[in-house]
Amino acid sequence: QVQLVESGGGLVLAGGSLRLSCKASGRTAAPFAMAWFRRAPGKERKFVAVVRWNSGDIYYADSVKGRFILIGDGAERTTYLQMNNLTPEDTGVYYCAADTAAIPTDMRADWQYDYWGRGTQVTVSS
């Protein structure tokens, strides 16, 4: 079992910044990958960013590239999502996810991940 706990959400004005964190616990081996997804109001959950632990590779959704920075701390089993220049379109519930089952084949797909956090709300007002 793996527990994922997100924190850092809140309300921010457009153009502002927030930093989310996700800490994994409960498993001795590191996940293959840890990712962030978000669900905007009335929409499907979508990929935001992912770090692949064995290689350190990081990938971003096009919508956040250049504005969001994902930092992985393997020793602490924690990821940080630094979100800059936020827009109202970034509003949603942000979920942390971990793939512990197998080397990921499609890191942008939510089915790839077997553990999820409860989510943290991010609201960006214009």
N, C-alpha and C positions, 0 to 999 in steps of 0.2 A: 504494500500500500504506500501511496505517496500522497502527501498533503501539500497543497499549493495555497499560499495565502498572499493575496494582493493587497497593496495599500498605495495611498498617494493620490487617489482621485479627488475631485472637487470641482468648484465653480471658478471659472477664469474668464476674463475678457478676451475677445478676439485679439490676436497678436501676442498673447501671453504664453507662459510656459508652465508645464507641470512635469513632475517626475513620478512615475509609477515604479513600484518594486514588486517582485514576486519571489517568495522564498519557498523552496522545496524542502520537505523533510520526510522522514519515515522510511527511507530506502538507502542502503549503503552504496550501491552503484549509481553513478551519475546517469541521468537520462541521456538518451541519444540526442535529443533536441529539446529546447524549450522555446515556446513561441508566445506571441500576443495576438489575440483576435479582438475584434470589437463588433458590437451589434448596435447599429443606430436605431432610433425609434421606428418601429414598423418595418424594419428591414432584416435581411438575413445576416447571420454572423459572417464576418469577413476577416481574412488574414491581414495582419499588420506588419509583423516582423518575427524573425526566428534566428536563433543561434544554434549551430550544430556543434556540440561540445567537442567531439573528437578532432575536428579540423579548425574550429574557431570561426568558421565561415558564418557570415551574417547576411541575411537577405531581407529586403523591405518590399512592401507593396508600393506600387508606383505613386499612389496618392499621398504617401508620407515621406518618400525618398527626398533627402535634402533638408527635411524638417525634424524628423525623429531620429534618435540615436539609441541603439540597443547595446547595452553593456552587459557582459556576462561575467560573473564572479564564480568560477568553478569551485573554489575552495569553500565558499559560503552557499553554494547551490542556489544562487540568487541572480535574477536578471533585473536590470533597471531599464526602463523605457523613458528616455528624456524626450519630451515632446515640446517643440519650440514652434513659434509662429502659428499658434493654434487658430483654427477657424471654426465657425459654427458647424461645419460639415464633419468635424472631428468629434462631435458630441455623440455619446453612446456609453454602453457598458463595456468595459475593457476586461477581457478574460485572459488569464495565464493558462498555458497548456503545456503538458510534458509528454514526450514520447519515450516510454520505457520499454516498449515491446520489441522493437526491431529498428534497424537502420532505416531512417525515413526515405521513402521514395518520392513523395510529393509533400514537401514541407509546408506548402501553402494550403493544403487540404485539411479541413478540421477532422476528418475521419482518421487521419494519421496519428492523432493524439489520444492516449488512453486515460489521462488524468487532467482534470480541469479545476481551476479555482472558482470561487463563487462570483467573482467579478467585482469591479469597482467603477462607480459612476464618474464619468467626466462630462461636464457641461461647459460649453463655450458660448458665451453670450456676445451678441454683436453690439 
